[in-house]
C-alpha cells in the first residue's frame, strides 16, 4: 500500500525540518491501515517498530511517499516493511525505513488468532 503526505508548518521541528515524531506517527498509521485492509476482521495494535533511523531531512512543502509491504505473518501478529521516500514516486534512497509489527487482540486486549 502507498500513501502520500504533504509536510506542513505544523509538522516541523524547531529547526524547520520534519519532526521525527510526526513521521513515526504517519508510518504507524499507514502500516496500520495496510494491515487492516489486508485483514479486515482483525483489531490490530502496534507492538513494535524495528530500527528507527532518519537518513535525510525533509522540509516544509515537500511531499513524502510511504510504502508498506507485508513481510511476515504469524498466528497472532503481522509485520510490515515501511519505506519512506522524498517526492511523489520512489526515487533515490529512502529517507526512512522500519519494520512495524502489529498483534491482533480481542475485546479484552488478549492476543487473538489472525483469521
C-alpha positions in Angstrom: 0.0 0.0 0.0 1.2 3.5 -0.8 0.1 6.8 0.6 1.5 10.4 0.5 1.8 13.2 3.0 2.4 16.9 2.5 4.8 18.4 5.0 3.2 21.5 6.5 4.4 24.1 9.0 2.8 22.3 12.0 4.8 19.1 11.1 8.2 20.9 11.6 10.6 20.8 14.5 12.4 23.9 16.0 15.0 23.8 13.2 12.4 23.9 10.3 12.6 20.3 9.3 10.0 17.4 9.6 9.7 16.4 13.2 10.7 12.8 13.7 7.8 12.0 15.9 5.4 13.2 13.2 7.0 10.9 10.7 6.7 8.0 13.1 3.0 8.7 13.6 2.4 8.7 9.9 4.4 5.5 9.4 2.4 3.8 12.3 -0.9 5.0 10.8 -0.1 4.0 7.2 1.1 0.5 8.2 -1.9 0.0 10.5 -4.2 0.9 7.5 -2.3 -1.6 5.3 -2.7 -4.4 7.9 -6.4 -3.6 8.4 -7.1 -3.6 4.7 -5.3 -7.0 4.4 -7.1 -8.4 7.5 -10.3 -6.5 7.9 -11.7 -8.8 10.7 -8.7 -8.1 13.0 -8.2 -5.5 15.7 -4.5 -4.6 15.4 -2.4 -2.7 17.9 1.2 -1.7 17.3 3.7 -3.8 19.4 6.9 -2.6 17.9 9.0 -0.7 15.3 12.3 -2.2 14.3 15.4 0.1 14.0 14.4 3.8 13.7 17.0 5.8 11.7 16.2 9.0 10.0 18.5 9.1 6.9 17.6 12.5 5.4 15.9 15.7 6.5 12.6 16.9 4.9 11.5 20.5 4.6 8.1 22.2 4.6 6.2 21.8 1.3 7.8 18.5 0.3 5.7 15.5 -0.4 6.7 12.2 1.0 5.6 8.7 -0.1 5.0 6.0 2.5 5.2 2.4 1.1 4.0 -0.5 3.3 4.6 -4.2 2.3 3.6 -7.2 4.4 6.8 -9.1 5.3 5.8 -11.6 8.0 2.7 -13.2 9.3 2.3 -15.3 12.4 -0.7 -16.8 14.3 -1.5 -13.5 16.1 0.9 -10.9 14.6 1.8 -9.4 11.3 4.8 -7.3 10.2 5.0 -4.6 7.5 8.2 -3.2 6.0 7.8 0.5 5.6 9.9 2.7 3.3 9.6 6.4 3.1 10.7 8.4 0.0 11.0 12.1 -0.7 8.8 13.0 -3.7 5.7 11.6 -5.3 7.4 8.4 -6.5 10.1 6.1 -5.3 13.1 7.9 -6.5 16.5 7.5 -4.9 17.3 6.2 -1.5 14.6 6.0 1.1 14.7 8.7 3.8 13.4 6.3 6.5 12.7 2.6 6.8 11.5 0.2 9.5 9.6 -2.9 10.2 6.3 -2.3 12.1 4.7 -5.2 13.9 1.1 -5.5 15.0 -0.7 -8.0 17.1 -4.4 -8.9 16.8 -6.3 -8.5 20.0 -9.8 -9.5 21.2 -12.3 -7.3 23.1 -10.3 -7.8 26.4 -7.0 -6.9 24.9 -5.7 -10.5 24.7 -3.8 -11.8 21.7 -6.2 -13.4 19.1 -5.5 -15.5 16.0 -5.4 -13.8 12.7 -8.3 -15.1 10.5 
